[in-house]
């Protein structure tokens, strides 16, 4: 992942972070490097948008929104 971080493959890096459960890092890239705010919200909403979301999917959606809020609150780290 370190070699990808320095390249222009940010969407691929987001997928890698997502697959490894590093959602905060994925959201940080979307918000601060790509400035894709609506994409970050879509990322958070995705688990609940499945055909038959489980209670775990709904909980993951809530957790992702909390992580997104944390990313925004800690924005001064990135400016």
N, C-alpha and C positions, 0 to 999 in steps of 0.2 A: 504494500500500500504506500510505502514511502516514495517509491519511484513514480507512482501515479500522482501523488500530491503535488509534485512540482510541474506537472504537465497540464495540458488543456483538457484532460479527460475527466473533468469534474462530474458529469453525469454518471460515468462508470464508477467513480469513487463513491458516489452516493449509494449506488446499488451495492457495492462491496460492504460499506458500513452498515447498510440496512440488513443485509444477509447475516452479518456477524453480530447484530443486536446493538451496534454502536449508533443509535438513533440521534443522539445529541450531536455527534460529529457530522452526521448526514445533514441535519437541520442547519448547523452552523454554515456549512458549505452553501446550502441553498439560499440562506438569508444574507450572509456577508460576502460571499465570493460571487454568487450568481445574481444576487438581489431578486430572487424569484419568491416573493412573499406569498403569492397565491399558490404556487407550487408547494411551498412548505405546508400550507394549510391542507392542500390535497393529500400530501404525504401523511399527515396526521389523521385524516379522515378515511384513508384507504382501508384499514382493517374492518371498519364498520360498513363499508360499501360492498362487502362480499355478498353473494346471493343469500346465504343463511348465516349471518354473523353469530358467533357463539358469545357467551358472556365474557370469555377471555378476549375475544376480538374487541368487544365494547370497552373492556378495561384497558386494553392496549391503546385504543383511540384516546381515552382520557389521559393516560400516561404520556402519550405523545404530545397532546396539547399542553400539558404541564411542562414538558421539556421545551417546547417552542416558546412558552412564556419565559422560562428560565433563560433561554438564548437571548430573547429580547431584553430582559432585565440586565443581563451581563454584557450588553452591547459595548460598554466602554472598554472591555478587554480587546475589542477588535478595531476600534477606531483610532 
